[in-house]
């Protein structure tokens, strides 16, 4: 009896259903590839742009210890961007092309990084809230269906976990300090809370890509599921800090066994995503300047690689 011939798409679907990772040389639907490029490059851009709000505070951190920790964290973010750019390159897109898409506005990055860091407490709020939301989003990506992406996320998540604890500790010290220091921590929480909830993206009913990404097992949980988990986690941690989340509707729901919370200002979210946030222009201009100022480094590296290749060719000959 002749065995049925499986086509490439059937083999792909069978791998997805069997939790077998898709690798770069495997056949994949073009829409799957494009979805991954969009998501991974956006993730990489977010890590690189995310260095800017915190890098602004390295020289102004309140002690040498704090400077060292923050410098290490910003370096970690740069490394995360490099891991992710490398993962995206396995899908057939060059790093130069991804950078050009960022600079032209075609590619997006997380809207959270378009808000200013006004005080040292903001660095704590970013670590606690922004990196906390990132962990909630990214831990499931360690099981993403695309191999290079899932493997990159394992190390990223380990480092982000440290970043979240570091941010919480900054706020804990402030909250145990003077009245003015605690007010500064509360002010930072007030400004970063709602943008942090927006990090999970629009409601599932308004998300263009969420349903298909979950079918392909790129994503494991919906935007709203992850947002609810985040609220439940932070609401309890805020009690330890003795800080108040800026949401009059926040309360424990015994029936759902989750916290209820207020409505998100989606008009603000889309305004920031579309380039009209407090720091959109500043952030993009900083990345363009860094790219232009670093041209000589890229040229020198390319020239060195070319000379080395020539030397190796001569030795072989």
Protein Blocks (a to p, Z undefined) as FASTA:
>chain_A
ZZddddfklmmmmmmmnopacdfklccdfklmmmmmmmmmmmmmmmmmmmmmmmmmmmmp
cbfklmmmmmmmmmmmmmmmmmmmmmmmmnopafklmmmmmmnomaccdfklmcccfbfk
lmmmmmmmmmmmmmmmmmmmmmcfblklmmmmmmmmmmmmmmmmmmmmmmmmmmmmcfkl
mmmmmmmmmmmmmmmmmmnopafklpmklmmmmmnomambdfklmmmmmmmmmmmmmmmn
opacdbfkbccdfklopacdddddfklmmmmmnopafklmmmmmmmmmmmmmmmmmmmmm
mmmmmmmmmmmmmmmZZ
